[in-house]
Amino acid sequence: MNASDHRSKSRADTAAASLTNHHSAREEGGGQGAAPQLLCVDAESDGQRIDNFLLRFVKGVPRSHLYRILRRGEVRVNKGRIKADYRLRTGDLVRIPPLRLAAPETPARVPDGQLARLDRAVLFEDERLLVIDKPAGLAVHGGSGLSYGLIESLRQLRPGRELELVHRLDRDTSGCLIISKRRSALRELHQIIREGAMDKRYLALILGELARPELTVDAPLKKNILRGGERLVQVDPVEGKPARTRFRRLRRLAFGDQCVTLVEAELITGRTHQIRVHAAHLGTPLAGDPKYGDEQANRALKPFGLTRLFLHASALSLRLDYMTRPLRVEAPLPHELEQILVALEAAA
């Protein structure tokens, strides 16, 4: 099954019950309509403590109340009681009881132009999932000062469908992103990710060059949350989680008295900031990376058009039970990144 020959846009009202997230929490004691939330843990939250997970996803509820329902055993994971220090695993199903929330704000209306651009960016869609070419600069969800993100935009674009993020891309990373349209699809996709059965490829520009045409980085990663909520990941052989990335050299380009290299990065595991940290670990950070990169080199690349992180989720392959053959979806390198390569070649 190929994205180019399967772009169905069915609007059938057959959506099954789907996992909810914090936007659909009911008021505590809200009568017969009150219902618990169900959250399926994705790879991004793997290893996170349940209390921190709740604080991140359930907004408008006092911290003291969240710890109280944890102590009472009202929060369940996979139908069992857990303690506040329980660490989540990808695929865990978290049940949160009805909560009393602050009055919800009216969701920000996404501009029509933005919705039209996102509609054109859909690479594949059927009744169970869609794959979109996420533009750089758009966060996958709102919050932290953002009125809306990709998922809020898609919910306005596909009203009546229960859309959920299957995985994530950093705000400044573009490319293939999967959105589930049914609860059963979300579960199956998380299972595929957990088993390492989804092939994900990225295009990246690194500063310097690989020591070999192809090499695999096997370096455990530990995620730290800084005081302001910023995530910082580092290689940690003792406390880090297993992380492996395979890099392949595609094109070497002269850059002053140095060079940059276009590489394909294959995620064997899927940790936060994995490609960025593993590239930096090799001594070849990604061009345009403000967190793990080389500030001086990034400035030197600006005249060539570099204004963002040069990282693009270029392709993914997977197969769900209902598919007669594997699905492969590709997203072309964005024009602004392609032009950087053109400018570097012209200057060589």
Summary of the structure (lengths in Angstrom):
residues: 348
radius of gyration: 21.1
end to end distance: 40.8
largest distance: 70.5
contacts: 1063
relative contact order: 0.13
helix: 26%
strand: 28%
